[in-house]
Each structure stands twice: as C-alpha cells, then as structure tokens.
Amino acid sequence: MKPIKIDSRKISDLNFAEYNPRTISKKEYKDLKKSLTEFGIVETIVVNTYKGRENVIVGGHQRVRILQDFGHESVICSVVE
C-alpha cells in the first residue's frame, strides 16, 4: 500500500466532481460551517491525482464550498491516485 501524501492545494485549482451525489440542506450547511469555525478542518480534503482526474475532489466537497465562503485560498489535502 502506498503512503498517503499530504499537500496544500489552492482551492481555485480544485475541481468539484460532477458525479458527487451528495447535497446538504441549509441547516446542515449552517451546522457544518459552525463546526469548521469551532474545530477547524479535522479531516483533510481528499483530492485525486490520477491522469485525467487531476485535482478532482474525492471527499470534502461541502467543506471546500464553506472554505470558499470563508475566503480561504488554500487547503491541506490528502492526495490519492
């Protein structure tokens, strides 16, 4: 098994996966935003590096949206292939 690489990525370079079926309600969004404010990012955003899928978010779509709202320019990511 390959070790997981941790890297900082510009949020503007990340791509939301078209196939992500998950949506959250306004209340869930508000709760997640509150959680990120109180605790920060506890679990890293997961980003793909596979050829043709570079910088596609595998996990953490909603957290990235909230980080954009906060005005963050970069985020720590787990990088997988």
MODAJO-V269639 format. One record per backbone hydrogen bond with DSSP energy under -1.0 kcal/mol. CO is the residue of the C=O (numbers start at 1). NH is the residue of the N-H. Records with the same first field share a line. If there is no record, write none. Layout:
# MODAJO-V269639
CO->NH / NH
This chain:
# MODAJO-V269639
5->79
7->77
9->75
10->13
11->14
15->57
17->20
25->29
26->30
27->31
28->32
29->33
30->34
31->35
32->36
33->37
34->38
35->39
36->40
45->78
46->58 / 59
47->80
48->55
50->53
53->56
55->15
56->48
59->46
60->64
61->65
62->66
63->67
64->68
65->69
66->70
67->72
68->71
73->11
75->9
76->45
77->7
78->47
79->5
80->49
